[in-house]
Amino acid sequence: MTTITSVEDLKELYGHPGETSLVKEVPFLSPSYRRFIEAAPFVSLATSGPEGLDCSPRGDRPGFVRVADDRTLILPDRRGNNRIDSLKNIVRDPRVALLFMVPGSGNTLRVNGEARISVDPDLLTSFAVDEKAPRSAMVITVLTVYFQCARAIVRSRLWDPEVRVDPSTLPSAGSMLAELTDHRIGGTEYDRAWPERAKKSLW
C-alpha cells in the first residue's frame, strides 16, 4: 500500500495525539487566545463554496479582528481586488477557518467557525480608518479554537532575518501579469505605479 485511503489507516500510521494536543482545543476564546488575536496584524481566511476552496490573506493594524465576546469575532473587509472570492463563498457556505500570526511568535492560532456578512452602518463605521469604513464585515461565530505549536515556524525560520529573500530575485506583480497576458497589461509601469496606488487604497 502506497496510498492512505481511510481514517483507520491514518491512525495506524500516526498513532494517538498527546493530551496537550487535545486539551488546547476549546469552543470559546480563552483570555490567552483573545490576547493572541488582539496582537495579530495578519490572518489567513479559508472558505469553501460551489467553485471550490479559497484561502485569502487579511492584514491590518494589530487587533484589526475584533473580539466581540468569547464566541464572536468580527473581521472588517478592507479594500482589495474586488474578486470577493471569500464573500461569495460565505453567503453560500458559512464555514470558515482562520490562522492568526504574530511577527516574532512561533505559535499560531487556529479558529474554526461560521460567518455571516454584515453591512450594518453603525458596525462598519466603528471600523473606519482615516474616515473610510469597510463595505462589509464578517461576523464569525467561533466553534473551535486552538494554538498550533511552533514547529512549522521553527523549520521555516519565518521570522529569521538571515534567511529573508531579496524581493528583486522574485517575479514582481507586474512581470507576472505581463507573462500571463502576453504583455498586454502589467510590466514595469505597473510595478512603478504600485506603491502610490496602494498608499491611496489601503482603506
Secondary structure in CASP SS format (residue, H / E / C, confidence):
PFRMAT SS
TARGET T0000
AUTHOR 0000-0000-0000
METHOD secondary structure of the structure
MODEL  1
M C 1.00
T C 1.00
T C 1.00
I C 1.00
T C 1.00
S C 1.00
V H 1.00
E H 1.00
D H 1.00
L H 1.00
K H 1.00
E H 1.00
L H 1.00
Y H 1.00
G C 1.00
H C 1.00
P C 1.00
G C 1.00
E H 1.00
T H 1.00
S H 1.00
L H 1.00
V H 1.00
K C 1.00
E C 1.00
V E 1.00
P C 1.00
F C 1.00
L C 1.00
S C 1.00
P H 1.00
S H 1.00
Y H 1.00
R H 1.00
R H 1.00
F H 1.00
I H 1.00
E H 1.00
A H 1.00
A C 1.00
P C 1.00
F E 1.00
V E 1.00
S E 1.00
L E 1.00
A E 1.00
T E 1.00
S E 1.00
G E 1.00
P C 1.00
E C 1.00
G E 1.00
L E 1.00
D E 1.00
C E 1.00
S E 1.00
P E 1.00
R E 1.00
G E 1.00
D C 1.00
R C 1.00
P C 1.00
G C 1.00
F C 1.00
V C 1.00
R E 1.00
V E 1.00
A E 1.00
D E 1.00
D C 1.00
R C 1.00
T E 1.00
L E 1.00
I E 1.00
L E 1.00
P E 1.00
D C 1.00
R C 1.00
R C 1.00
G C 1.00
N C 1.00
N C 1.00
R C 1.00
I C 1.00
D H 1.00
S H 1.00
L H 1.00
K H 1.00
N H 1.00
I H 1.00
V C 1.00
R C 1.00
D C 1.00
P C 1.00
R E 1.00
V E 1.00
A E 1.00
L E 1.00
L E 1.00
F E 1.00
M E 1.00
V C 1.00
P C 1.00
G C 1.00
S C 1.00
G C 1.00
N C 1.00
T E 1.00
L E 1.00
R E 1.00
V E 1.00
N E 1.00
G E 1.00
E E 1.00
A E 1.00
R E 1.00
I E 1.00
S E 1.00
V C 1.00
D C 1.00
P H 1.00
D H 1.00
L H 1.00
L H 1.00
T H 1.00
S H 1.00
F C 1.00
A C 1.00
V E 1.00
D C 1.00
E C 1.00
K E 1.00
A C 1.00
P C 1.00
R C 1.00
S C 1.00
A E 1.00
M E 1.00
V E 1.00
I E 1.00
T E 1.00
V E 1.00
L E 1.00
T E 1.00
V E 1.00
Y E 1.00
F E 1.00
Q E 1.00
C C 1.00
A C 1.00
R H 1.00
A H 1.00
I H 1.00
V H 1.00
R H 1.00
S H 1.00
R C 1.00
L C 1.00
W C 1.00
D C 1.00
P H 1.00
E H 1.00
V H 1.00
R C 1.00
V C 1.00
D C 1.00
P H 1.00
S H 1.00
T H 1.00
L C 1.00
P C 1.00
S C 1.00
A H 1.00
G H 1.00
S H 1.00
M H 1.00
L H 1.00
A H 1.00
E H 1.00
L H 1.00
T C 1.00
D C 1.00
H C 1.00
R C 1.00
I C 1.00
G C 1.00
G C 1.00
T H 1.00
E H 1.00
Y H 1.00
D H 1.00
R H 1.00
A H 1.00
W H 1.00
P H 1.00
E H 1.00
R H 1.00
A H 1.00
K H 1.00
K H 1.00
S H 1.00
L C 1.00
W C 1.00
END
